[in-house]
Amino acid sequence: MDEVFELDEDEELSLLETLDHVLDHGLVIAGEMTIAVADVDLIYLGLNLLVGSVETVNRVLGERERRAEFPRGRALARPEKATEEGEGTGEGG
């Protein structure tokens, strides 16, 4: 999925081509800033910005959710099995 985007020295990249590339592949901008007065930190600003087409963002976030749910789903499945096994041993009131 990673695509190398290269230009020759004599080529120019138009704004439309740049925008098309950003919308198609997405762009992440992240930054941090701390505002301080007299070496006393007063305000912390954090920025995480995701720019892309709706289709690209939904695809990326959907893949992220599926990856996050897979380990969580496996972890949740194990205690359920233990509970079912515990019911069969006659334990409990």
Backbone torsions as a table, in degrees:
resi	resn	phi	psi	omega
1	MET	NA	-24.6	177.5
2	ASP	-71.5	129.9	-178.2
3	GLU	-122.8	131.1	177.7
4	VAL	-84.8	130.5	-177.4
5	PHE	-115.1	104.7	-176.4
6	GLU	-122.2	147.9	176.7
7	LEU	-124.6	143.3	171.4
8	ASP	-74.0	164.2	-178.2
9	GLU	-60.9	-34.4	-176.5
10	ASP	-89.6	-1.8	179.5
11	GLU	-89.4	148.0	175.0
12	GLU	-117.9	147.8	179.4
13	LEU	-107.9	119.6	-179.1
14	SER	-76.6	161.8	178.0
15	LEU	-61.2	-39.0	179.9
16	LEU	-64.0	-42.6	178.2
17	GLU	-65.1	-39.5	178.2
18	THR	-64.1	-46.9	179.4
19	LEU	-62.7	-41.9	177.8
20	ASP	-60.3	-43.6	179.9
21	HIS	-64.2	-44.3	179.9
22	VAL	-63.4	-45.0	-179.2
23	LEU	-67.8	-35.2	-178.6
24	ASP	-74.1	-38.9	-174.8
25	HIS	-106.9	-19.6	-178.6
26	GLY	88.6	159.5	-179.7
27	LEU	-145.3	132.2	178.1
28	VAL	-114.1	129.8	176.0
29	ILE	-119.9	124.4	-180.0
30	ALA	-130.2	141.7	179.1
31	GLY	-161.2	160.7	178.1
32	GLU	-137.3	148.6	176.8
33	MET	-150.7	137.2	175.4
34	THR	-117.9	128.1	178.0
35	ILE	-99.4	124.5	-177.1
36	ALA	-131.5	149.6	174.1
37	VAL	-128.0	126.2	-179.9
38	ALA	54.6	45.2	179.8
39	ASP	60.0	24.5	174.4
40	VAL	-114.4	116.3	179.6
41	ASP	-68.1	124.8	-178.1
42	LEU	-108.6	-44.5	-174.4
43	ILE	-135.7	134.4	173.9
44	TYR	-112.6	127.9	177.1
45	LEU	-117.0	129.0	175.5
46	GLY	-122.4	138.9	-177.7
47	LEU	-131.9	126.6	170.2
48	ASN	-130.1	113.8	-175.0
49	LEU	-123.0	128.3	177.4
50	LEU	-113.5	120.2	-179.2
51	VAL	-116.3	128.4	178.0
52	GLY	178.8	173.7	176.5
53	SER	-70.3	159.7	179.4
54	VAL	-58.0	-41.7	180.0
55	GLU	-62.0	-45.3	-179.9
56	THR	-65.5	-45.8	-179.3
57	VAL	-63.2	-44.3	178.2
58	ASN	-61.8	-39.2	179.1
59	ARG	-65.1	-46.4	-178.2
60	VAL	-66.2	-47.4	-179.4
61	LEU	-67.6	-34.9	176.6
62	GLY	-63.9	-42.3	177.3
63	GLU	-63.9	-39.5	179.3
64	ARG	-64.2	-42.8	179.2
65	GLU	-63.4	-43.4	180.0
66	ARG	-62.5	-41.2	178.6
67	ARG	-66.0	-36.7	-179.5
68	ALA	-73.1	-34.1	-178.6
69	GLU	-75.8	-29.0	-176.5
70	PHE	-59.4	-54.4	178.9
71	PRO	-65.8	-36.7	179.5
72	ARG	-65.2	-40.7	179.0
73	GLY	-63.9	-39.1	177.6
74	ARG	-67.0	-39.5	-179.5
75	ALA	-67.3	-36.7	179.2
76	LEU	-72.9	-28.6	-178.4
77	ALA	-69.3	-33.7	-177.7
78	ARG	-65.5	-48.7	178.6
79	PRO	-62.3	-32.5	178.7
80	GLU	-63.7	-41.4	177.8
81	LYS	-63.1	-41.3	179.6
82	ALA	-63.7	-38.5	179.4
83	THR	-65.8	-43.0	178.6
84	GLU	-64.3	-38.9	178.9
85	GLU	-67.4	-38.3	179.6
86	GLY	-65.2	-31.4	179.8
87	GLU	-68.9	-33.6	-177.0
88	GLY	-76.5	-11.1	-176.7
89	THR	-90.6	-2.7	178.9
90	GLY	87.1	5.1	178.2
91	GLU	-76.0	154.0	179.2
92	GLY	101.6	148.5	-170.3
93	GLY	-27.5	NA	NA
